[in-house]
Amino acid sequence: MTEKNLGNSFSWWIGEVVNVKDPDESGRVQVRLLSAYDDEMNIADKDLPWALPLQSTTSAAHGKLGTAPVGLVKGSKIIGFWADKDQQYPIIMGSFGKSGDPKSGSNTDGIIEIDYSFGSIPSAAQASDPHPYNPYSALFAARLGIAAIDAGEKIVNSVSNTLGSIITKDVEKKMKEPKTPTTASADKNNKGDVLDTAKSVDPMGKGSPLSNMTKSYITVRNIMVLTSPGGLQSLARAVLTGSLLNLASSLGLGPVLDLIGTALQFQHLMQANLAAILSLAQMDLFNHAASNGGRVVTRKKPPVAVQTLTSKKPPSQFILDFPPDLYVKLYYSIDEDPYPGFITWIAPDNIGLVWTRRLSDEPNYISAEEEIEFIHTDRMTNDINNGILGDFMRGVIMLDAGIAVAGALDNLLGGALSSMADAGLSAIFGAGVSLNSISGFASKLIPGLAPLIGLATGGHIPTSFLQAGAVLTAITQFTKNQALLSVKKNAMQAALVKSAAENDQDTKDAALAYANAKLDSNPNIKAVSVSSVLSNGAKYDLKVTRL
């Protein structure tokens, strides 16, 4: 190193202190620098360079005035720079610590848990607030919790001077997507599908790598769920489960399970698919109670975006009492709604927009599937509670109760499926479309269909029809393709649908989990008895005793 090379370049490094016993007694320490001197096999500690700590301007560091640079200890992690371009004279800028040590074997989805009882942060600092007026500090007792904000229990509007001031607006100016969370914020214990997980944290798809990816997935799933028998039956299962949970919250889980068990013993009087829905709802109730410590927790509706004096309003000439035929409803979360208090409808050409007024208590659903589920859940809850099923759960004695309950549930579920099918067609194809009206909208839904219909009804025979060989070949190929599709569909359906034995085992497992959850939540209970009904109508009684 020569003096002319001092300060002619800057190159920083990170290292670890291995020796603090400076023979010159000037506060120097020997450091093992990453990448430069981390070969411990070939470079001994005694051969490592001595680095000089850089002191603050509050220390004169002259004439025996100031502070001694002896705060570092063996093992301290440090950062510094080379004072010369030959990298012979290291200067220490400062040290840094860590919150704790990683827990062995704690890798969850690539995230390692930290043991905060270790590490380099002094215990006194762990018990103190780094900023007494910061409402977002994790150590501030009156802070606004993110969980409470997400749950709608608290609203971030303003913070008093004694608590500090909100910096959200200043931060948002520098952020591209300040309001859009990432999928990293999703619950890591969530067992739902990928779409539900992405939708829960990014309903409008703004944070997705692909523009509107989540929204497109929602549209595709709406088509699959709301226009197919299997999808509608799955939705009916969710509706029935939600309705029974609503009733169980006031009447208790026992009467609701008795209702299902009584109906399933007479399931031969029900349509097969509806009996299957009822059986699966029974399993869902067990799983729900098991995951909530034996308790019933009903699902909350989304919040409502309320129109205020400062809210934007759509152009008055496009505000209608009812949406035109074939206009499709657009869905927004409460944070993304461009016009709170109004519902947006888009024309079949995907360009024109109109608006209708939102009811005062109408939530901001984020998909057609969610809206149809909640509407029919409320409707079914009322129908069950006010009809013969409600009388049964309230203990009213009825003649042939099982037959009556099975018949009532069969009618109720059948009507719900038909209503959801109508609502699904309207959600996919637009306002006015239902099972009864879809044929009338055929020419509008499928451009070019009207001229073909006109040709057929006008008695005109297409020229291609006279080419018998070509027509026969086309029909044969079409039939072959349809047959292959049918085979693939049946193979996929067989692979996806569980057998009766598998569903029965799931029911037994769910009942056991529920019983264990009841025991765990109440130490005074010695045993829990659970009754359920299997797919063949046979009763399954389970008793779990505390060991």
C-alpha positions as CSV (number, residue, x, y, z in Angstrom):
1,M,0.0,0.0,0.0
2,T,1.2,3.5,-0.8
3,E,-0.2,6.8,0.5
4,K,-1.1,7.9,-3.1
5,N,-3.6,4.9,-3.2
6,L,-5.5,6.1,-0.1
7,G,-9.1,7.2,-1.0
8,N,-8.8,6.6,-4.7
9,S,-11.4,3.8,-4.6
10,F,-14.2,2.5,-2.4
11,S,-14.9,-1.2,-1.9
12,W,-17.0,-2.3,1.1
13,W,-17.0,-5.7,2.8
14,I,-18.7,-7.7,5.6
15,G,-16.9,-9.8,8.1
16,E,-16.6,-11.3,11.6
17,V,-14.3,-10.3,14.5
18,V,-11.9,-13.1,15.5
19,N,-9.5,-11.3,17.8
20,V,-9.8,-8.1,19.8
21,K,-6.4,-8.2,21.6
22,D,-4.6,-5.5,19.7
23,P,-0.9,-5.5,20.4
24,D,-0.8,-1.7,19.7
25,E,-3.7,-1.1,22.1
26,S,-5.4,1.2,19.6
27,G,-8.8,-0.6,19.3
28,R,-7.9,-2.6,16.2
29,V,-9.5,-6.0,15.7
30,Q,-8.6,-8.9,13.4
31,V,-11.4,-9.7,10.9
32,R,-12.3,-12.6,8.7
33,L,-13.9,-11.0,5.7
34,L,-16.4,-12.9,3.6
35,S,-15.2,-13.9,0.1
36,A,-11.7,-12.5,0.7
37,Y,-10.5,-14.4,3.8
38,D,-13.2,-17.0,4.5
39,D,-11.0,-20.0,3.8
40,E,-10.4,-21.1,7.4
41,M,-8.4,-24.2,6.3
42,N,-5.7,-22.2,4.5
43,I,-5.8,-18.8,6.3
44,A,-5.3,-18.9,10.0
45,D,-6.7,-16.3,12.4
46,K,-3.2,-14.9,13.2
47,D,-2.7,-14.1,9.5
48,L,-5.9,-12.0,9.1
49,P,-5.6,-8.3,8.6
50,W,-6.1,-5.8,11.5
51,A,-9.0,-3.4,10.9
52,L,-9.4,0.0,12.6
53,P,-12.9,1.1,13.9
54,L,-14.2,4.4,12.5
55,Q,-15.3,6.7,15.3
56,S,-18.2,9.2,15.4
57,T,-17.6,12.9,15.1
58,T,-18.7,13.2,18.7
59,S,-15.3,11.6,19.6
60,A,-12.3,13.9,19.1
61,A,-10.0,10.9,18.8
62,H,-7.0,13.2,19.5
63,G,-5.0,14.3,22.5
64,K,-6.6,11.5,24.6
65,L,-10.0,13.1,24.1
66,G,-13.1,11.1,23.0
67,T,-14.2,7.5,23.5
68,A,-12.2,4.3,23.2
69,P,-13.1,2.2,20.1
70,V,-13.3,-1.0,22.1
71,G,-16.9,-2.0,21.9
72,L,-16.5,-5.0,19.6
73,V,-16.1,-8.5,20.9
74,K,-15.0,-11.8,19.3
75,G,-17.9,-12.9,17.0
76,S,-19.3,-9.4,16.3
77,K,-20.6,-9.1,12.7
78,I,-19.2,-5.9,11.1
79,I,-19.3,-3.9,7.9
80,G,-16.5,-1.7,6.5
81,F,-14.5,-0.5,3.5
82,W,-11.0,-0.6,2.2
83,A,-9.2,2.7,2.6
84,D,-6.9,1.9,-0.4
85,K,-7.5,0.3,-3.8
86,D,-4.8,-2.3,-2.9
87,Q,-7.2,-3.6,-0.2
88,Q,-4.5,-3.6,2.5
89,Y,-6.0,-1.1,5.0
90,P,-9.5,-2.1,6.3
91,I,-11.7,0.4,8.1
92,I,-14.7,-0.7,10.2
93,M,-17.9,1.4,9.7
94,G,-20.1,-0.4,12.2
95,S,-21.6,-3.6,13.6
96,F,-25.0,-5.2,13.1
97,G,-27.0,-7.8,15.0
98,K,-29.8,-10.2,14.5
99,S,-33.1,-10.9,16.2
100,G,-32.4,-14.5,17.1
101,D,-31.2,-17.9,15.9
102,P,-33.0,-20.1,13.5
103,K,-35.0,-23.0,15.0
104,S,-33.8,-26.4,13.8
105,G,-36.2,-28.2,11.4
106,S,-38.7,-25.2,11.3
107,N,-38.8,-24.7,7.6
108,T,-42.4,-24.0,6.7
109,D,-43.0,-23.2,3.0
110,G,-39.4,-21.9,2.8
111,I,-39.7,-19.7,5.9
112,I,-37.5,-20.5,9.0
113,E,-38.8,-19.7,12.4
114,I,-36.6,-17.6,14.7
115,D,-35.9,-18.3,18.4
116,Y,-36.0,-14.8,19.9
117,S,-34.4,-15.8,23.2
118,F,-31.1,-15.9,21.3
119,G,-29.4,-13.5,19.0
120,S,-27.7,-10.1,19.6
121,I,-30.5,-7.8,20.5
122,P,-30.1,-6.8,24.2
123,S,-32.9,-8.0,26.5
124,A,-33.5,-4.4,27.7
125,A,-34.2,-3.3,24.1
126,Q,-36.6,-6.2,23.5
127,A,-38.8,-4.9,26.3
128,S,-38.8,-1.3,25.3
129,D,-40.6,0.6,22.5
130,P,-38.2,1.9,19.9
131,H,-40.5,4.9,19.3
132,P,-43.1,5.8,21.9
133,Y,-45.3,7.7,19.5
134,N,-45.4,5.1,16.7
135,P,-48.9,3.6,16.5
136,Y,-47.6,0.8,14.2
137,S,-44.8,-0.4,16.4
138,A,-45.2,-4.0,17.4
139,L,-44.3,-3.0,21.0
140,F,-46.8,-0.2,21.3
141,A,-49.8,-1.3,23.4
142,A,-52.4,0.9,21.7
143,R,-51.2,0.2,18.1
144,L,-53.6,-0.4,15.3
145,G,-53.4,-4.2,14.6
146,I,-53.3,-5.3,11.0
147,A,-55.6,-8.3,11.8
148,A,-58.2,-5.9,13.3
149,I,-58.1,-3.7,10.3
150,D,-58.4,-6.6,7.9
151,A,-61.4,-8.0,9.9
152,G,-63.1,-4.6,9.7
153,E,-63.0,-4.1,13.5
154,K,-60.9,-1.0,13.2
155,I,-60.7,1.7,10.5
156,V,-57.5,3.6,9.7
157,N,-58.8,7.2,9.3
158,S,-56.7,9.3,11.7
159,V,-54.5,9.0,14.7
160,S,-54.3,11.6,17.5
161,N,-51.1,13.4,18.3
162,T,-50.6,11.3,21.4
163,L,-50.5,8.2,19.3
164,G,-48.6,9.5,16.4
165,S,-49.6,10.4,12.8
166,I,-50.5,8.2,9.9
167,I,-47.8,8.1,7.2
168,T,-49.9,6.0,4.8
169,K,-50.5,8.8,2.2
170,D,-46.8,9.7,2.1
171,V,-45.8,6.1,1.6
172,E,-48.4,5.5,-1.1
173,K,-46.9,8.3,-3.2
174,K,-43.8,6.2,-3.7
175,M,-45.5,2.8,-4.0
176,K,-46.8,1.3,-7.2
177,E,-49.4,-0.9,-5.6
178,P,-49.7,0.4,-2.0
179,K,-53.1,-1.2,-1.3
180,T,-52.5,-4.6,-2.9
181,P,-51.2,-7.3,-0.6
182,T,-49.1,-10.2,-1.9
183,T,-49.8,-13.9,-1.7
184,A,-47.0,-14.0,0.9
185,S,-49.6,-12.5,3.3
186,A,-52.0,-15.5,2.9
187,D,-52.6,-17.8,5.9
188,K,-50.0,-20.5,5.6
189,N,-52.4,-23.0,7.3
190,N,-55.0,-22.4,4.6
191,K,-56.1,-25.7,3.0
192,G,-58.2,-24.1,0.3
193,D,-57.4,-24.2,-3.4
194,V,-54.9,-21.8,-5.1
195,L,-57.6,-19.6,-6.6
196,D,-59.3,-19.0,-3.3
197,T,-56.0,-18.2,-1.7
198,A,-55.0,-15.7,-4.4
199,K,-58.5,-14.2,-4.4
200,S,-58.5,-13.7,-0.6
201,V,-55.4,-11.4,-0.8
202,D,-55.7,-10.0,-4.3
203,P,-59.3,-10.1,-5.4
204,M,-58.9,-7.8,-8.4
205,G,-55.6,-9.4,-9.7
206,K,-53.7,-6.2,-9.5
207,G,-50.7,-7.8,-7.8
208,S,-50.5,-10.7,-10.2
209,P,-47.6,-11.1,-12.6
210,L,-50.2,-11.4,-15.4
211,S,-52.7,-8.6,-15.6
212,N,-56.2,-9.6,-14.4
213,M,-55.1,-13.2,-14.0
214,T,-57.1,-13.7,-10.8
215,K,-60.1,-12.0,-12.3
216,S,-59.9,-14.3,-15.4
217,Y,-59.6,-17.4,-13.2
218,I,-62.7,-16.3,-11.3
219,T,-64.6,-15.9,-14.6
220,V,-63.5,-19.3,-15.8
221,R,-64.5,-20.9,-12.5
222,N,-67.9,-19.1,-12.5
223,I,-68.6,-20.7,-15.9
224,M,-67.5,-24.1,-14.6
225,V,-69.4,-23.8,-11.3
226,L,-72.5,-21.9,-12.3
227,T,-73.3,-23.7,-15.5
228,S,-72.4,-27.4,-14.8
229,P,-74.4,-29.9,-12.7
230,G,-71.3,-30.9,-10.6
231,G,-70.4,-27.3,-10.0
232,L,-73.9,-26.4,-8.9
233,Q,-74.1,-29.3,-6.6
234,S,-70.8,-28.2,-4.9
235,L,-72.3,-24.8,-4.5
236,A,-75.5,-26.2,-3.1
237,R,-73.3,-28.1,-0.6
238,A,-71.7,-24.9,0.5
239,V,-75.1,-23.2,0.8
240,L,-76.6,-26.0,2.8
241,T,-73.6,-26.1,5.2
242,G,-73.7,-22.3,5.6
243,S,-77.4,-22.4,6.4
244,L,-77.1,-25.2,8.9
245,L,-74.2,-23.3,10.6
246,N,-76.4,-20.2,10.8
247,L,-79.1,-22.3,12.6
248,A,-76.6,-24.1,14.8
249,S,-75.3,-20.7,16.1
250,S,-78.7,-20.2,17.7
251,L,-80.1,-23.7,18.3
252,G,-76.8,-25.6,18.9
253,L,-75.0,-28.1,16.8
254,G,-76.9,-31.1,18.3
255,P,-80.4,-30.4,16.8
256,V,-78.9,-29.7,13.4
257,L,-77.0,-33.0,13.4
258,D,-80.2,-34.7,14.5
259,L,-82.0,-33.1,11.6
260,I,-79.4,-34.4,9.1
261,G,-79.3,-37.9,10.6
262,T,-83.1,-38.2,10.6
263,A,-83.3,-37.2,6.9
264,L,-80.4,-39.5,5.9
265,Q,-82.1,-42.5,7.4
266,F,-84.9,-41.9,4.8
267,Q,-82.5,-40.9,2.0
268,H,-84.1,-43.5,-0.3
269,L,-87.0,-41.0,-0.6
270,M,-84.7,-38.3,-1.8
271,Q,-83.0,-37.8,-5.2
272,A,-79.6,-39.5,-5.1
273,N,-77.6,-36.3,-5.8
274,L,-79.5,-34.4,-3.1
275,A,-78.9,-37.1,-0.5
276,A,-75.2,-37.0,-1.4
277,I,-75.2,-33.2,-0.8
278,L,-76.8,-33.7,2.6
279,S,-74.3,-36.4,3.6
280,L,-71.4,-34.1,2.6
281,A,-72.9,-31.2,4.5
282,Q,-72.9,-33.4,7.6
283,M,-69.1,-34.1,7.2
284,D,-68.5,-30.3,6.6
285,L,-70.2,-29.5,9.9
286,F,-68.0,-32.0,11.8
287,N,-64.9,-30.6,10.2
288,H,-66.0,-27.0,10.8
289,A,-66.6,-27.6,14.5
290,A,-63.4,-29.6,14.9
291,S,-61.3,-26.7,13.4
292,N,-63.0,-24.2,15.8
293,G,-62.5,-26.1,19.1
294,G,-65.9,-27.7,19.0
295,R,-67.7,-24.4,18.4
296,V,-69.8,-23.0,15.5
297,V,-68.5,-19.9,13.8
298,T,-70.7,-18.5,11.1
299,R,-69.2,-16.9,7.9
300,K,-69.5,-13.1,7.8
301,K,-70.7,-11.3,4.7
302,P,-68.4,-8.9,2.9
303,P,-68.8,-5.2,4.0
304,V,-70.8,-2.6,2.1
305,A,-69.2,0.4,0.3
306,V,-71.4,3.3,1.3
307,Q,-71.9,6.4,-0.8
308,T,-70.7,9.5,0.9
309,L,-70.7,13.2,0.0
310,T,-67.1,12.9,-1.3
311,S,-67.6,9.7,-3.2
312,K,-67.4,9.7,-7.0
313,K,-70.7,9.2,-8.9
314,P,-71.1,7.7,-12.4
315,P,-72.5,9.9,-15.1
316,S,-76.2,10.6,-14.4
317,Q,-77.3,9.7,-17.9
318,F,-76.0,6.2,-17.4
319,I,-77.7,5.5,-14.1
320,L,-80.7,3.2,-14.7
321,D,-83.3,1.6,-12.6
322,F,-82.6,-1.8,-14.2
323,P,-79.8,-3.2,-16.3
324,P,-80.5,-3.8,-20.0
325,D,-80.7,-7.4,-21.2
326,L,-77.4,-9.2,-21.6
327,Y,-75.5,-6.6,-19.5
328,V,-73.2,-8.5,-17.2
329,K,-72.6,-7.4,-13.6
330,L,-69.0,-6.5,-12.6
331,Y,-67.7,-7.3,-9.1
332,Y,-65.4,-5.1,-6.9
333,S,-64.1,-5.5,-3.4
334,I,-65.0,-2.6,-1.0
335,D,-61.5,-1.1,-1.5
336,E,-61.7,-1.3,-5.3
337,D,-65.2,-0.1,-5.9
338,P,-64.9,2.9,-8.2
339,Y,-68.5,4.1,-7.4
340,P,-69.5,3.2,-3.9
341,G,-73.3,2.8,-3.7
342,F,-73.6,1.7,-7.3
343,I,-73.4,-1.6,-9.3
344,T,-71.5,-1.5,-12.5
345,W,-72.8,-3.4,-15.6
346,I,-70.9,-4.0,-18.8
347,A,-72.5,-4.3,-22.3
348,P,-72.2,-7.5,-24.4
349,D,-69.5,-5.7,-26.5
350,N,-67.4,-5.4,-23.3
351,I,-67.2,-1.6,-23.8
352,G,-70.4,0.2,-22.8
353,L,-71.1,0.7,-19.1
354,V,-74.3,1.5,-17.1
355,W,-75.0,1.7,-13.4
356,T,-77.8,0.8,-11.0
357,R,-78.1,1.8,-7.4
358,R,-76.9,-0.7,-4.8
359,L,-79.3,-1.5,-1.9
360,S,-78.2,0.0,1.4
361,D,-77.3,-3.4,2.9
362,E,-76.0,-5.1,-0.3
363,P,-72.4,-6.2,0.3
364,N,-69.6,-5.8,-2.2
365,Y,-69.3,-9.4,-3.3
366,I,-66.1,-10.1,-5.3
367,S,-67.6,-12.8,-7.6
368,A,-70.9,-14.1,-8.9
369,E,-70.3,-17.4,-7.1
370,E,-69.9,-15.6,-3.8
371,E,-73.0,-13.5,-4.3
372,I,-75.2,-16.5,-5.3
373,E,-73.8,-18.5,-2.3
374,F,-74.6,-15.9,0.3
375,I,-78.1,-15.0,-1.2
376,H,-79.2,-18.7,-1.3
377,T,-77.6,-19.3,2.2
378,D,-79.8,-16.6,3.7
379,R,-82.9,-17.9,1.8
380,M,-82.3,-21.5,2.8
381,T,-81.7,-20.5,6.4
382,N,-85.1,-18.8,6.5
383,D,-86.9,-21.7,4.7
384,I,-85.5,-24.3,7.1
385,N,-86.2,-22.2,10.2
386,N,-89.8,-21.2,9.2
387,G,-90.9,-24.6,7.8
388,I,-91.3,-28.2,8.9
389,L,-87.6,-28.5,9.4
390,G,-87.6,-25.7,11.9
391,D,-90.4,-27.4,13.9
392,F,-88.3,-30.6,14.0
393,M,-85.2,-28.8,15.3
394,R,-87.2,-27.0,18.0
395,G,-88.5,-30.3,19.3
396,V,-92.0,-30.3,17.9
397,I,-93.3,-33.9,17.8
398,M,-94.4,-34.9,14.3
399,L,-95.9,-38.1,12.9
400,D,-93.4,-39.9,10.6
401,A,-90.8,-37.2,11.2
402,G,-88.1,-38.9,9.2
403,I,-90.3,-39.1,6.0
404,A,-91.4,-35.5,6.4
405,V,-87.9,-34.1,7.0
406,A,-86.4,-36.1,4.0
407,G,-89.2,-34.9,1.7
408,A,-88.9,-31.3,2.9
409,L,-85.1,-31.2,2.4
410,D,-85.4,-32.9,-1.0
411,N,-87.8,-30.1,-2.2
412,L,-85.7,-27.4,-0.6
413,L,-82.4,-28.5,-2.2
414,G,-84.1,-29.2,-5.5
415,G,-85.5,-25.7,-5.6
416,A,-82.2,-24.2,-4.6
417,L,-80.4,-26.0,-7.4
418,S,-82.9,-24.7,-9.9
419,S,-82.7,-21.1,-8.6
420,M,-78.9,-21.2,-8.6
421,A,-78.9,-22.5,-12.1
422,D,-81.0,-19.5,-13.2
423,A,-78.8,-17.1,-11.2
424,G,-75.7,-18.7,-12.7
425,L,-76.8,-18.3,-16.3
426,S,-77.7,-14.6,-15.6
427,A,-74.2,-14.1,-14.1
428,I,-72.4,-15.6,-17.0
429,F,-74.6,-14.5,-20.0
430,G,-76.1,-11.3,-18.6
431,A,-79.3,-9.8,-17.2
432,G,-82.5,-11.5,-18.3
433,V,-81.0,-14.9,-19.2
434,S,-82.5,-17.9,-17.3
435,L,-83.2,-21.6,-18.0
436,N,-86.6,-20.6,-19.5
437,S,-85.4,-17.6,-21.6
438,I,-82.0,-18.8,-22.9
439,S,-83.4,-20.1,-26.2
440,G,-85.0,-16.7,-26.9
441,F,-81.5,-15.0,-26.5
442,A,-79.7,-17.7,-28.6
443,S,-79.3,-15.5,-31.7
444,K,-77.9,-12.6,-29.5
445,L,-75.6,-14.8,-27.5
446,I,-74.1,-16.6,-30.5
447,P,-73.5,-14.1,-33.4
448,G,-74.2,-15.6,-36.8
449,L,-76.8,-18.1,-35.5
450,A,-79.8,-16.1,-36.8
451,P,-78.9,-16.4,-40.6
452,L,-78.4,-20.2,-40.2
453,I,-81.7,-20.5,-38.5
454,G,-83.3,-18.5,-41.3
455,L,-81.7,-20.8,-43.9
456,A,-83.1,-23.9,-42.2
457,T,-86.6,-22.5,-41.6
458,G,-86.8,-21.0,-45.1
459,G,-86.4,-24.4,-46.8
460,H,-83.1,-23.6,-48.4
461,I,-80.7,-26.6,-48.6
462,P,-77.0,-25.7,-48.3
463,T,-74.9,-26.8,-51.3
464,S,-72.6,-28.8,-49.0
465,F,-75.5,-31.1,-48.2
466,L,-75.5,-32.4,-51.7
467,Q,-71.9,-33.6,-51.2
468,A,-72.8,-36.7,-49.4
469,G,-69.3,-38.0,-49.0
470,A,-68.0,-34.8,-47.5
471,V,-71.0,-34.5,-45.1
472,L,-70.6,-38.1,-44.0
473,T,-66.9,-37.7,-43.4
474,A,-67.6,-34.5,-41.3
475,I,-70.4,-36.2,-39.3
476,T,-68.2,-39.3,-38.7
477,Q,-65.3,-37.2,-37.5
478,F,-67.6,-35.1,-35.3
479,T,-69.1,-38.2,-33.7
480,K,-65.6,-39.6,-33.1
481,N,-64.4,-36.4,-31.4
482,Q,-67.5,-36.3,-29.2
483,A,-67.1,-39.9,-28.2
484,L,-63.5,-39.3,-27.3
485,L,-64.5,-36.3,-25.2
486,S,-67.2,-38.3,-23.5
487,V,-64.6,-41.0,-22.6
488,K,-62.2,-38.4,-21.2
489,K,-64.9,-36.8,-19.3
490,N,-66.1,-40.0,-17.7
491,A,-62.5,-41.0,-16.9
492,M,-61.8,-37.6,-15.2
493,Q,-65.1,-37.7,-13.3
494,A,-64.3,-41.2,-12.0
495,A,-60.9,-40.1,-10.9
496,L,-62.3,-37.0,-9.1
497,V,-65.4,-38.4,-7.5
498,K,-64.8,-40.3,-4.2
499,S,-66.5,-43.7,-3.6
500,A,-69.2,-44.2,-1.0
501,A,-66.7,-46.0,1.2
502,E,-64.2,-43.1,1.0
503,N,-66.9,-40.6,1.9
504,D,-68.0,-42.7,4.8
505,Q,-64.4,-42.8,6.1
506,D,-64.1,-39.0,5.7
507,T,-67.3,-38.7,7.8
508,K,-65.9,-40.9,10.5
509,D,-62.6,-39.0,10.6
510,A,-64.5,-35.7,10.8
511,A,-66.7,-37.0,13.6
512,L,-63.6,-38.1,15.5
513,A,-61.8,-34.8,15.0
514,Y,-64.9,-33.0,16.3
515,A,-65.1,-35.2,19.4
516,N,-61.4,-34.6,20.2
517,A,-61.9,-30.9,19.7
518,K,-64.8,-30.9,22.2
519,L,-62.6,-32.7,24.8
520,D,-59.7,-30.4,24.3
521,S,-61.8,-27.2,24.6
522,N,-63.5,-28.3,27.9
523,P,-61.3,-30.1,30.5
524,N,-64.5,-30.8,32.6
525,I,-65.9,-33.1,29.9
526,K,-65.0,-36.8,30.5
527,A,-66.4,-38.2,27.2
528,V,-68.1,-37.1,24.0
529,S,-70.6,-39.1,22.0
530,V,-71.2,-38.3,18.4
531,S,-73.8,-39.8,16.0
532,S,-73.8,-39.6,12.3
533,V,-75.4,-41.4,9.3
534,L,-73.3,-43.1,6.6
535,S,-74.0,-43.2,2.8
536,N,-76.2,-46.3,3.0
537,G,-78.4,-44.8,5.8
538,A,-76.8,-46.8,8.6
539,K,-76.1,-45.0,11.9
540,Y,-72.6,-44.6,13.1
541,D,-72.2,-43.9,16.8
542,L,-68.8,-42.8,18.2
543,K,-67.8,-42.3,21.9
544,V,-64.4,-40.8,22.8
545,T,-63.3,-40.9,26.4
546,R,-60.6,-38.8,28.0
547,L,-57.6,-40.9,28.8
